[in-house]
Amino acid sequence: MLIQRLALLAALCALASPALAQPDPAADYPNHPVRIIVSTSAGGGVDTVTRIIGAALQEKLGQPFVIEDRGGGGGNIAAEAVYTADPDGYTLLASQPSPITSNIALYKKLNFDPAALESVAVLSKIPNLLLVRQDFPAKTVAEFIVYAKAHPGGVTFVSQGPGTTSQPSVGSTTCPTFPP
């Protein structure tokens, strides 16, 4: 009985060894240029961080990491470009959270499935900030909200645009046209 089991184990090992000996297709990744599509315009936080990390990856891995800015649509344009690219690991998305988190609730139709995009790394963590001039009457968020409600149309703000995380942070309390 023991000899039969050993013979069976040896046969299984012999059958499995060709499969185990197969080269790992990811072992030589990347073996050609990698494209990173950025979901915001050039010069912003996501673009800047992506360029720094792309340069470091290029130096370490020996292949070009090409940065391509595709801003607009709250990140949806870039996310769609990555979604429709070959799923071979050579087209990556660098983005604020909205295309894969909140845009599904903010837009009637997305031309991509956010759940089909696989997160591989967090490149940075950048908080949303509410800043005002030093001479602005409000000094706290609560005071700002009171001021904005007391002065309809009298408060303006800048964000990364509709659908981005910075827009609803302020827009939901101060902008009567939110959501888009």
BELSUL-V717414 format. One record per pair of residues at least 24 apart in sequence whose C-alpha atoms are under 6 Angstrom apart, sorted by the first residue. I is the first residue (numbers start at 1). J is the second residue. Records with the same first field share a line. If there is no record, write none. Layout:
I->J / J
This chain:
33->63 / 64 / 65
34->65 / 90
35->65 / 66 / 90 / 91
36->67 / 91 / 92 / 93
37->68 / 69 / 93
38->68 / 69 / 70 / 94 / 95
39->70 / 71 / 75 / 78 / 95
40->71
41->69 / 71
74->162 / 163 / 164
75->99
80->112
98->164
103->163
128->166
148->174
